[in-house]
Amino acid sequence: MELSIGYYANIFPVELLEDSTEVMVIKRSNYPDLRPLRDEIEKNNKKVYVYAIEDRIYGYGKDMNWLSFKGFTPLVLNLYNTPRLTGRMILEGIIYKTKQKGFVPLRAKEKGRYRLFNWNQFKQTSDGKVNVFTGYDIRVIFFENYVEKKLNFGVVVDVSYTTKDSTNRRLNPQEITMRFGNNTLKEVRQIQKDLIPTGINREVARQKLIEDIIPFVQGINQIKLPCGIEAIIRKEPYRIILGDSDESIR
């Protein structure tokens, strides 16, 4: 995909194709700890998600009516009135889509953030000693467009790397240098686009956006939220407009 000259954020707009959906709801006090309920859902092989926000627990998914046996009641919900819940469902929709493409989601320390890796896809250093895996760090954000007075959702995508040896053991830069030498580490950094043959890659951010992030987003641009609503992730990231105070992010 060609981008016109300018500054871009690695944030991609998400468009919901419907505004409202039906979910199940119950007071948080009924289930202060969600783990037993999630264990029971898994034990019964039900396609149900439960997520707590403040004093409520929301249930959604193909088999959500099963929750009526657990005291939940139905509720028609406007997705723009509960952005935290909607953002969570967008994230779950992305994870489901990427799993179908061979990615494995790894929960990050920060809540609401995941790293995605396809362990069958990697680049290898010329000496065959190190495998470099390109992954994607994803999270969903929401914000108000002050011009349109409308809530917007976006998915933030960063490139993430991990390195392993031929026995599938993870490596850090120090281990690569100690075991295989500086030249191998240099090649790893070139694969990661931090270096070019002449030195530091000063276009690394734009290169990763064009060569890695945008193709990844193009592959998952149509997703379905667990509640059944479809969403579109736009293939072009937000462009940053520099100018007077009355100009906004497009």
PAMARSE-675900 format. One record per atom (N, C-alpha, C, CB): x, y, z; residue in three letters. Coordinates in steps of 0.02 Angstrom, whole numbers, plus 32768, in hexadecimal, padded with zeros to 4 digits. Glycine has a CB too. Layout:
BEGIN
XYZala...
END
This chain:
BEGIN
802A7FC48000met800080008000met802C803E8000met7FD08000803Dmet801D806E7FD5glu804380AC7FD0glu802480E07FFFglu804580C67F87glu804E81018026leu803781388050leu8052817A8034leu804F812E809Aleu802781AC8032ser803F81ED801Cser806F82098050ser8004821D8010ser80988238803Cile80CA82558069ile80A7827680A4ile80F682888043ile80C1826A80DFgly80A38288811Bgly80B4825F8159gly8058828E8113gly809782738190tyr80A2825181CFtyr8064822581DEtyr80AF82838209tyr807281E881F5tyr803B81BA8204tyr8045819B8249tyr8037818381CEtyr800E8192826Cala800F816C82AAala80008123829Aala7FDB818882DEala801A80F682C1asn800B80AF82B6asn7FC9809C82D7asn8045808382D1asn7F9780C482CAile7F5380BA82E5ile7F2480B582AAile7F3E80F58315ile7EFB808082A9phe7ECF80738271phe7E8680798288phe7EDD802D8253phe7E5E80A28265pro7E1880AC8278pro7DF0806B8273pro7DF880E1824Dpro7DC3806382A4val7D97802982A4val7D4F8041829Dval7D9F7FFF82E6val7D2C8027826Bglu7CE7803B825Eglu7CB880028270glu7CDE804F8214glu7C8B800E829Eleu7C587FDD82B0leu7C1E7FE1827Eleu7C3E7FE982F9leu7C077FA88266leu7BD27FA88234leu7B8C7FAC8253leu7BD67F6A820Aleu7B887FA58295glu7B497FAF82BAglu7B597FD382FBglu7B257F6B82C8glu7B277FF68316asp7B32801E8352asp7B217FFA8393asp7B0A805D834Easp7AF57FC9838Fser7ADD7FA983CCser7ADB7F5E83C6ser7A977FC483DFser7AD97F3D83FFthr7AD77EF48401thr7AB77EDE8442thr7B1E7ED583F8thr7AA57E9F8446glu7A897E848484glu7ABF7E5E84AAglu7A4C7E568476glu7AC37E6B84EBval7AF37E488516val7ACD7E2F8553val7B2E7E77852Aval7AF07E0B857Emet7AD57DF785BFmet7AFA7E1F85F4met7ADD7DA985CAmet7AD87E2D862Cval7AF67E57865Eval7AE27E4086A4val7AE27EA18654val7B0D7E4D86D4ile7B007E3E871Bile7B2B7E6C8746ile7B0E7DF3872Bile7B177E778783lys7B3F7EA187B1lys7B817E7F87C1lys7B177EAE87F1lys7BB57EA687C6arg7BF77E8A87D4arg7BF97E678817arg7C2B7EC287D2arg7BD07E7D8846ser7BD17E5F8889ser7BBD7E158888ser7BA17E8588B7ser7B9B7DFF8853asn7B887DB8884Easn7BC57D8C883Fasn7B537DAE8818asn7BF67DA8881Dtyr7C337D83880Ctyr7C707DB08816tyr7C2F7D6887C2tyr7C857DB98855pro7CC07DE48862pro7CFF7DCA883Fpro7CCC7DE988ACpro7D027D888836asp7D3A7D698813asp7D1E7D4587D6asp7D617D378842asp7D357D59879Bleu7D1A7D3C875Dleu7D397CF9874Bleu7D257D6C8725leu7D6F7CE7876Barg7D927CA98757arg7D677C6B875Earg7DD17CA18780arg7D437C608795pro7D197C248798pro7CE37C238762pro7CF77C2087DCpro7CC77C5D8752leu7C937C60871Eleu7CB27C4F86DAleu7C717CA5871Cleu7CED7C6B86CCarg7D0E7C5C868Darg7D227C128688arg7D4C7C888684arg7D377BF686C1asp7D487BAF86C1asp7D0A7B8486B2asp7D657B9A8706asp7CD07B9886CDglu7C927B7386C1glu7C7D7B798677glu7C5A7B8C86F0glu7C867BB5865Bile7C767BBF8614ile7CA17B9285E9ile7C817C098600ile7CE27B8E85F9glu7D0F7B6485D3glu7CFE7B1A85DCglu7D587B7185E8glu7CEE7B078619lys7CDC7AC18627lys7C9F7AAC85FFlys7CCF7AB88672lys7C6F7AD985F7asn7C327AC985D2asn7C397AD68587asn7BF87AF285EDasn7C767AEA8573asn7C857AF4852Basn7C557B26850Basn7C817AB18506asn7C4A7B5D852Flys7C1D7B918516lys7C467BCB84F8lys7BF07BAB854Flys7C2D7BE584C2lys7C4D7C1F84A2lys7C307C5E84C1lys7C427C1F8454lys7C4B7C6F84FAval7C337CA78521val7C707CCE853Cval7C057C90855Bval7C6B7D108538tyr7C9D7D3C8555tyr7C7D7D62858Ftyr7CBA7D6E8520tyr7CA27D6B85C5val7C897D9585FCval7CBF7DC9860Bval7C777D6A863Bval7CA87E068617tyr7CD77E3D8622tyr7CB87E6E8653tyr7CEA7E6085DFtyr7CDE7E808686ala7CC47EAC86BBala7CDB7EF486B0ala7CDA7E9386FFala7CAC7F2286B7ile7CBB7F6A86B6ile7C957F8A86F0ile7CA77F8B8671ile7CBB7FA7871Eglu7C9F7FC78758glu7C707F97877Eglu7C7880078744glu7C307FA78784asp7C037F7E87ADasp7BDA7F4C8785asp7BD57FAA87D4asp7BED7F418745arg7BC87F12871Barg7BF67EDF86FBarg7BA27F3886E6arg7BD97EA486EEile7BFA7E7186C6ile7BD17E688687ile7C027E2D86EEile7BF27E6B864Etyr7BD07E63860Etyr7BE27E1E85F2tyr7BE47E9B85DDtyr7BB07DFC85D6gly7BBA7DBC85B4gly7BA47DC0856Cgly7B957D8585D9gly7BCB7DA3853Ftyr7BBA7DA684F8tyr7BDA7D6C84D5tyr7BD07DEA84D9tyr7BC57D5F8498gly7BDE7D268472gly7BA57CFB845Agly7C0E7CFD849Dgly7BB57CCA8431lys7B837C9F8411lys7B557C7D8443lys7BA57C6B83E6lys7B717C67847Basp7B4A7C4184ADasp7B3A7C6B84EAasp7B707C0384C2asp7B337CAD84E2met7B2B7CD8851Dmet7AEB7CCB8543met7B2D7D208508met7AB77CB08522asn7A797CA28546asn7A827C6F857Dasn7A447C8A8515asn7AB87C488579trp7AC77C1885AFtrp7AD07C3C85F1trp7B077BF0859Etrp7AE47C7B85EEleu7AF07CA2862Bleu7AB07CB08652leu7B137CE2861Aleu7A777CA78632ser7A387CB28656ser7A337C818690ser79FB7CAA8627ser7A517C47868Aphe7A527C1686C1phe7A7F7C2C86FAphe7A687BD186A7phe7AA87C5E86EDlys7AD67C778720lys7ABF7CBA873Clys7B1D7C7D8704lys7A817CCE872Cgly7A647D0B8747gly7A6B7D48871Bgly7A847D198787gly7A887D4186E0phe7A8F7D7A86B2phe7A4B7D898691phe7AC57D6C867Cphe7A417DC8867Ethr7A057DDC865Athr7A197E00861Athr79D87E0A8687thr79ED7DFE85E6pro79FF7E1E85A6pro79FB7E6A85A9pro79D17E05856Fpro7A237E8A857Fleu7A257ED3857Cleu7A397EE78536leu7A557EF185B1leu7A147F168517val7A277F3284D7val7A567F6C84E5val79E87F4A84AEval7A927F6984C7leu7AC87F9684D8leu7ADD7FBF849Cleu7B037F7084F4leu7AE4800184A5asn7B02802B8472asn7B4E8027847Aasn7AE980768478asn7B7080118447leu7BB78004844Bleu7BE080448456leu7BCF7FE2840Dleu7BC5807D8442tyr7BE980BC844Ctyr7BE080D78493tyr7BD180EF8419tyr7BB080BB84B8asn7BA680D184FEasn7BD280AA852Easn7B5D80CA8511asn7BEE80738518thr7C1B804A8542thr7C5C803E851Dthr7BF880068556thr7C8580728512pro7CC0806B84E8pro7CF480398502pro7CE180AD84E0pro7CFA80328544arg7D2A8002855Farg7D167FBA854Barg7D2F800885ACarg7CD67FAC8552leu7CBE7F69853Fleu7CC57F5F84F4leu7C757F5F8554leu7CB37F9184CCthr7CB87F8B8483thr7D007F82846Ethr7C9A7FC98461thr7D2E7FA8848Dgly7D747FA0847Egly7D8D7F5A848Dgly7D9D7FD284A5gly7D747F3E84C4arg7D867EF984D5arg7D6D7EC884A0arg7D687EE6851Aarg7D307ED28488met7D147EA58456met7D397EAC8413met7CCA7EB2844Dmet7D4E7EE88402ile7D767EF283C5ile7DB77ECB83CBile7D847F3D83B9ile7DD77ED08405leu7E167EAC8410leu7E0B7E60840Bleu7E337EBD8455leu7DD57E478427glu7DC67E008423glu7DB87DEB83DBglu7D8A7DEF8450glu7D977E1783B5gly7D8B7E07836Fgly7DCB7E038347gly7D5E7E3B8350gly7DFB7E2F8356ile7E3C7E2D8334ile7E617DED8346ile7E667E6B8346ile7E627DDC8385ile7E857DA0839Bile7E687D628379ile7E817D9883E8ile7E267D5E8376tyr7E077D248354tyr7E1B7D20830Btyr7DBA7D298359tyr7E1C7D5A82E9lys7E2E7D5B82A1lys7E777D478298lys7E227DA18284lys7EA37D6082C2thr7EEA7D5082BAthr7EF97D0782CCthr7F157D7E82E6thr7ED37CEA82F9lys7EDC7CA28308lys7ECE7C7882CAlys7EAD7C8D8342lys7E9B7C8D82A4gln7E8B7C698266gln7EC47C6C8234gln7E4B7C858247gln7EEE7C9F823Alys7F267CA8820Clys7F677C8B8228lys7F2F7CF181FDlys7F637C688260gly7F9D7C46827Bgly7FC27C6A82B2gly7FCC7C388245gly7FA87CA482C7phe7FC97CC982FCphe7FB67CAE8341phe7FB87D1382F7phe7FE57CB58370val7FD97CA183B5val7FD97CE183DFval800F7C6E83CFval7FA37CEF8405pro7FA17D2C842Epro7FC47D218470pro7F597D41843Apro7FEF7D518482leu80117D5084C3leu7FFB7D8D84EAleu80607D4E84B9leu7FDF7D828524arg7FC77DB9854Darg80027DE28567arg7F9C7D9F8588arg80007E23855Fala80357E4F8577ala80277E6185C0ala803A7E8F854Cala80597E7E85E1lys80517E928627lys801C7EC8862Dlys80937EA98644lys801A7EF485FCglu7FE97F2A85FDglu7FA47F0F85E9glu7FFE7F6485CFglu7F727F1E8611lys7F2E7F058604lys7F157F1E85C1lys7EFE7F1A863Clys7EF47EF2859Cgly7ED87F06855Bgly7F0A7F078523gly7EB87F488562gly7F437EE8852Darg7F787EE984FAarg7F8F7EA284EDarg7FB37F178510arg7F987E9184ACtyr7FAF7E4E8499tyr7FE77E538466tyr7F747E25847Dtyr80127E218467arg80457E188433arg80327DDA840Carg808D7E138452arg80367DDF83C9leu80227DA9839Dleu805E7D918374leu7FE97DC0836Eleu806A7D508376phe80A17D338350phe80887CF68329phe80DC7D1F837Ephe80A17CEE82EDasn80977CB082C6asn80D97C8B82C9asn807F7CBF827Basn80DC7C5582EFtrp811B7C3282FBtrp81317C0A82BEtrp81147C038337trp81097C08828Aasn811E7BE6824Dasn813D7C15821Aasn80E27BC3822Dasn813F7C56822Bgln815B7C8781FDgln81957CAC821Fgln81257CBA81E6gln81D07CA88201phe820A7CCA821Dphe823F7CD381E7phe82267CA28259phe826F7CFF81F6lys82A97D0881CClys82E67CF081F2lys82B27D5381B6lys83147CD181CEgln834E7CB281EEgln838E7CD781DAgln83537C6781DAgln83BB7CDD8209thr83FC7CFB81F9thr84237CCD81CAthr84257D08823Athr84527CEA81A6ser84767CC48171ser849D7C89818Dser84A47CF2814Cser84B07C8C81CCasp84D47C5381EAasp84A57C1D8203asp85017C6B8223asp84637C2981FDgly84327BF78212gly842C7BF0825Egly84437BB581F5gly84477C1F8283lys84487C1882CClys840C7C3882EFlys84877C3782E7lys83F17C6C82D2val83BD7C9282F4val83807C9B82C7val83D77CD8830Aval83457C8D82E2asn83067C9982C0asn82E67CD882DDasn82D77C5B82C7asn82D37D0682B1val82B57D4582C6val826B7D4582B4val82DA7D8282A5val82417D4C82E6phe81F87D4B82DDphe81DD7D9282E3phe81D67D1D8311phe81B57DA582B1thr81947DE782B2thr814E7DDE82CCthr81947E07826Cthr813E7E028302gly80FC7DFF831Fgly80DD7E448321gly80FE7DE18365gly80A07E47833Dtyr807B7E86833Etyr805D7E918383tyr80427E858309tyr806C7ECB839Easp80537EE183DFasp80147F0A83D2asp80897F0A8408asp7FDB7EF383EBile7F9C7F1583DBile7F767F2A841Aile7F707EE783B1ile7F537F618414arg7F257F788448arg7EF17FA58426arg7F4B7F9E8482arg7EB77FAB8446val7E807FD3842Aval7E7780128455val7E3E7FAA8427val7E6E804A8433ile7E6380898457ile7E2180A8843Eile7E9E80BA844Cile7E0780D88464phe7DCD80FE844Ephe7DD881478462phe7D8B80E1846Dphe7DBC8174843Aphe7DC481BB8446phe7D8C81E08423phe7E0A81D4842Ephe7D81821D8437glu7D4C82468418glu7D6B827483E4glu7D26826F844Dglu7D4D827283A8asn7D5F82A18374asn7D3D82E48385asn7D4B8287832Dasn7D6483168399tyr7D45835383B2tyr7D24837C837Atyr7D7A837E83D5tyr7D35836D833Bval7D1483908303val7CCF837282F7val7D40838D82C3val7CCD833082F1glu7C8E830D82E3glu7C6582FE8321glu7C9C82CD82BEglu7C848307835Clys7C6382F7839Clys7C4C82AE839Clys7C27832683A8lys7C7982838387lys7C69823C8381lys7CA08212839Flys7C5D82298338lys7C8C81DB83BFleu7CBD81AE83DCleu7CDC818383A4leu7C9D81818411leu7D1D817D83A4asn7D4081558373asn7D68811D8395asn7D7081818349asn7D6C80E48373phe7D9580AD838Bphe7DD080A3835Bphe7D6B806B8391phe7E07808F8377gly7E428082834Dgly7E6B8049836Agly7E6D80C18346gly7E8E80268340val7EBC7FF28357val7F038009834Bval7EAE7FAD8333val7F2A80078381val7F71801A837Eval7F997FDB8371val7F88803D83C1val7FC47FDD833Eval7FEC7FA3832Bval80367FB6832Cval7FD77F8882E6val805D7F938353asp80A67F9B8354asp80C67F598340asp80BE7FB1839Basp81027F5E8325val81287F228314val814E7F0A8352val81597F2F82D8val814E7EC9835Cser81717EAB8394ser819A7E70837Aser813F7E9483CBser81D67E678396tyr82017E31837Etyr82137E0283B8tyr82417E4E835Ftyr82207DC583A6thr823F7D9683D4thr826F7D6B83ADthr82097D6B83FAthr82A37D5483CDthr82D77D2B83ACthr82DF7CE983D1thr831B7D5183AAthr82EB7CB483A9lys82F47C7183C5lys832E7C4E83A0lys82B37C4783BFlys834D7C1E83C3asp83807BF783A1asp83617BBA837Fasp83B77BE083D4asp838A7B8F8364ser83717B55833Dser834B7B238368ser83A97B33831Aser83547B2683ABthr83317AF983D9thr82F17B1983F5thr835E7AE58412thr82DF7B5383DAasn82A37B7883EEasn82AB7B9B8431asn82697B4983F0asn82E97BA48446arg82F67BC88485arg82FB7C138477arg83387BAE84A6arg82D97C3A849Farg82D97C838495arg831D7CA084A5arg82A37CA484C0arg832E7CD48480leu836F7CF58487leu83657D3F8491leu839A7CE8844Aleu83927D5D84BAasn83957DA584BFasn83D57DBC849Basn83937DBD8509asn83DC7DFE848Fpro84177E15846Apro845A7E008488pro84157E5F8465pro845E7E0084CAgln849D7DEC84EAgln84AE7DA384DBgln84997DF88536gln847B7D7984DEglu84867D3184D0glu849B7D278487glu84477D0984E0glu847C7D4C8459ile848E7D458413ile84D77D578409ile84617D7283E7ile84ED7D8E8428thr85337DA48421thr85637D70843Fthr853E7DE88442thr85537D58847Amet857F7D29849Dmet85847CE78477met85667D1C84E3met854D7CCE845Carg854C7C8C843Darg85617C8D83F3arg85087C6E8444arg854D7CC383D0phe85567CC28388phe857F7CFC836Cphe85147CC28367phe858C7D2F8396gly85B77D668380gly85927DA5836Bgly85E17D4F8348gly85B87DDB8365asn859B7E1D8354asn857C7E1F830Fasn85D07E528359asn85997DFB82DFasn857F7DFC829Basn85387DDF8297asn85AD7DD6826Casn852C7DAB82BEthr84E97D8E82BFthr84B77DBE82DEthr84E97D4B82E5thr84CB7DDF8315leu849F7E108334leu84917E498303leu84BE7E2B8375leu84C47E5F82DFlys84BB7E9582AFlys84897E808279lys84FE7EA8828Flys848D7E428263glu845E7E2A8230glu84177E26824Cglu84747DE58216glu84117E12828Bval83D07E1282ACval83B27E5882ACval83D57DF682F4val83DA7E8982BCarg83C27ECE82BFarg83B07EE88279arg83F67EFC82DFarg83D27ECE8246gln83C07EE08202gln837D7EC181EEgln83F77ECA81D0gln83727E828202ile83327E6281F6ile82FA7E898218ile83327E18820Eile83097EA38254gln82D87ECA827Agln82D27F128261gln82EA7ECA82C3gln82F87F23822Dlys82F77F64820Clys83157F9D8234lys82B07F7581FBlys83347F8E826Dasp83547FC38294asp83947FDB8273asp83637FAA82DBasp83B47FAE824Fleu83F37FBF822Cleu83EB7FB381E1leu842D7F958248leu84117FDA81BBile841B7FCE8174ile84667FC68169ile83FD80098148ile847C7FAE812Fpro84C57FA28126pro84F17FDD8136pro84D17F8D80DFpro84D7801B812Fthr85018056813Bthr84FB80718182thr84EF808C810Athr84D1805281ABgly84CB806981F0gly848380688209gly84E680B081F6gly847280988234ile842F809B8252ile83FB80AC821Dile842D80CF828Bile83C38089821Fasn838C809581F0asn836180CE820Aasn8362805581E5asn8366810981EDarg834181438204arg82F9814381ECarg8364818281EEarg82E7811681C0glu82A3811081A7glu828080D281C3glu82A2810E815Aglu829980B981FBval828180798214val8236807A8224val82A880658253val821E80B18242ala81D780B38255ala81AA80B08217ala81C980F3827Dala81BA80D881E5arg819180D881A8arg819780968183arg81A681138179arg81D380798182gln81DD80398160gln81B480028180gln82278026815Fgln81B57FFF81C3lys818D7FCD81E6lys81437FD781DAlys819C7FCE8231lys812D801681D8leu80E7802481CCleu80D2800B8187leu80DA807081D1leu80F980198154ile80E78007810File80F17FBD8101ile8110803080DEile81297FA08119glu813A7F5B8106glu811D7F278135glu81847F548104glu810F7F398173asp80F77F0781A4asp80B17F1681BDasp81277F0581DFasp80A67F5181D8ile80677F6081FBile802C7F6481CBile806D7FA08221ile80327F8B8195ile7FFA7F928167ile7FE67F4F8147ile800A7FC58131ile80167F26812Fpro80027EE48114pro7FDF7EB98148pro803F7EBF80F9pro7FF57EBD8187phe7FD47E9781BCphe7F8B7EAE81C4phe7FF97E9F81FFphe7F817EEF81C6val7F3D7F0A81CDval7F127EF98191val7F407F5781D7val7F2F7EFA8155gln7F097EE88119gln7EEF7EA1811Dgln7F357EF080DBgln7F137E768140gly7EFF7E308146gly7EC87E248179gly7F397E078157gly7EBA7E5681A3ile7E877E4D81D7ile7E547E8781D6ile7EA87E49821Dile7E4C7EA7819Casn7E257EE4819Basn7DDA7ED981A5asn7E307F08815Aasn7DC37E9C819Egln7D7D7E8C81ACgln7D7A7E5B81E6gln7D597E70816Egln7D5B7E6F821Dile7D567E448258ile7D0E7E40826File7D847E5E8290ile7D017E0E8299lys7CC07E0882B8lys7CCA7E088304lys7C9B7DC682A0lys7CA67E348325leu7CAA7E37836Dleu7C867DFB838Bleu7C8A7E798388leu7C977DE583C8pro7C767DAB83E6pro7C2B7DB383EDpro7C937D9E842Apro7C137DF283EFcys7BCB7DFD83F4cys7BA77DF483B1cys7BBD7E43840Ecys7BCE7DE8837Bgly7BB17DDC8339gly7BB47E168309gly7B6B7DC78341gly7BC47E518322ile7BC87E8C82F7ile7C0A7E8C82D0ile7BC17ECD8320ile7C067E9F8290glu7C437EA28268glu7C617EE8826Bglu7C337E8F821Eglu7CA27EEA8260ala7CC67F2A8262ala7CFB7F2A822Bala7CE77F3682A7ala7D0C7F658214ile7D3F7F6F81E1ile7D797F958200ile7D217F9581A3ile7DB57F7B81F6ile7DF17F9F820Aile7E0D7FBF81CBile7E267F70822Dile7E0C800081C8arg7E238023818Carg7E6D80158180arg7E17806E8192arg7E7F800D8140lys7EC37FF9812Elys7EF480338131lys7EC37FDB80E8lys7EDB80708130glu7F0880AA8133glu7F0880C68179glu7EF280E08100glu7F4280CF8198pro7F4580E981DCpro7F33813281DFpro7F8A80DF81FApro7F28814A821Ctyr7F1A81918225tyr7F5681BA820Ftyr7F0881A0826Ftyr7F4781EE81E9arg7F7B821C81D4arg7F7D82578203arg7F718232818Barg7FB8826C8217ile7FBF82A48245ile7FC782E4821Bile7FFD829B8274ile7F9A83128226ile7F9B83518202ile7FBC8386822Eile7F53836781ECile7FF183A58216leu801383D9823Bleu7FFB841D8222leu806083D38235leu7FE28446824Fgly7FCA84868239gly7FAE84AE8272gly7F96847E8203gly7F7D84DA8263asp7F5F85048296asp7F3584DC82C6asp7F35853B8276asp7F2184FB82FCser7EFD84D88331ser7EB884C0831Bser7EF58505836Dser7E9D84DC82E4asp7E5B84C682CDasp7E5E848C829Easp7E3884FF82ACasp7E9B84708293glu7EA284358269glu7EA683F78295glu7EE0843A823Bglu7E8983C1827Eser7E84838482A6ser7EA6834A8286ser7E3D837382B4ser7EAB831482ACile7EC482D68290ile7E8F82BA8261ile7ED682A282C9ile7EA482A78226arg7E74828C81F5arg7E6882428203arg7E8E829681ADarg
END
